[in-house]
Amino acid sequence: MKLVSLVGARSQFIKEAVVHRELKKYTDITEVLVHSGQHYDFNMSDVFFETLEIKKPDYYLNVGSGLHGEMTGKIMIEFEKVVLKEKPDMILVYGDTNTTLAGAIVGAKLKIPVAHVEAGIRQEPKDMPEEINRY
């Protein structure tokens, strides 16, 4: 089974570290790791890969900052290319960020099952991007 994991924000890196350690126990699962680049500086990204010993991403989408629709759209465009190339059996997304939303939409449009790990705590104000993405 081939699984594509999509991460892009610090909370997702932490969850990915735990999931990846578990996935390594199964020889019949291949994980392809994709980093959207939603969080991209050392303190928001690289430090987690180093500290938590997360494998280097197989793909880095280099999305960076922007308006929410722009960011989500860029992730969708670039992630779809990866998914079409890799042809995974499943897509794994984490949390409720723009990266998560983009990955879930790509999976749905390409009719690839999407697994979702944890949607996070509910927070105020309700117009925060993560709260909007939960709708």
N, C-alpha and C positions, 0 to 999 in steps of 0.2 A: 504494500500500500504506500502510495506517495502522498504526503501531507505538505501543504504549503502554509507556513505560519507567517502571518503579517503583523509586524510590530512597528511602532513609530514614536511612542511616548514612554517616559520613564516608568510609569506604573506597569506598562506592558512588558518592559524589559525584565522586571522583577518576576512577573508571572511566567514569562517565557523561560527563564532560568530553571524554574521548578519543573515545568512541563518537559523541557528538553532533557533534563536529567532522567525523568521517568521514561521518555520515549526511547532513550538509548538502550534500555533494557530489552527492547523488542527488535529482533533482527529482521523482522518482516515489515518494519515501518521505516521509510526514508523521509526525513524532514528536510525541506528546503526553506531556509529562513530569508525573509524579505524585510528590509528596513525601509520604511517610507521616507524617512528624513524629516518627519514632523517635528521632532526634537532632534537637534543636530549639533549643538555645541558640546564640548567635553563634559561639562557638569550635568548636562541633561541627557546625555547619551553614552559617550565613550566610557565614562567612569563606571557605568553599570556593566558594560560588556567586560571590562577588566576585572572589576571587583567580584562579580558573580560568575566569572569564567563562562560567559556565554560565547558560543562559537561566533566567528566572524560571519556576518550576513552573506548569503550567496548572491544577493542582489541588494543594491542600495539605490533607491529611487530619487534621492536628492531633491525632495519637494520643497523643503524650507518653509518660510513664512508666507503669509498672504491672507486675503479675505477667506472666510470659511468655505464659501462655494468654490472659489478658485483652488484652494488647497485640496478639497475633497475631489474636485474634478481632475486635478493633476494626478492625484494618487490613483484614481480610477483608471485613467488613461494608461499610466505606466504599469500599474499592477496587472491590468488586463493583458498586456503584452507578455508579462512573465508567466501568467497562468496559461495563456495559449501555447507558449513554448514548453512549459513544464508538464502540462496535462495532468494535474493532480487528481487524486480520488476525493480529496477533501481540502477545504480551506479552513484554517483556524485563526480566529480573531479574538482579541482581548479587549475588555472594557467597553468604552463608549465614546471614544475620540473620533475625530474626523477620519483617521486611518481605519478604525473599526467599521465605520459607516461605509466608507469607500470599498473596503474588502468584502463586506457582506453584499453590497449591491452587485459587485463584479461576479461573485459566486452565484447569486440569484439569476443574473442575466445569462450566465454561461451554463446554468443548470448543474452546478457543482455543489454538493452538500457543504454547508457552512456550519462549523462548530463554534460556539461562543463561550468563552470563559469569563464569567463575572462581569456584571454591569456596573459595579461600583456603588458607593453610598449615594443616597439622594441628598442634594444640597440646595442651598439658596444662593443667589436668586435663581428662579426657574428659567431665566433667559440665558444662562450660561451655555456655552456650546455643547457640553456633555449632556445637559438636561434636554436640550433641543434634540440632540441625536437619539435620545431614548424614546422619543415619540415614534 
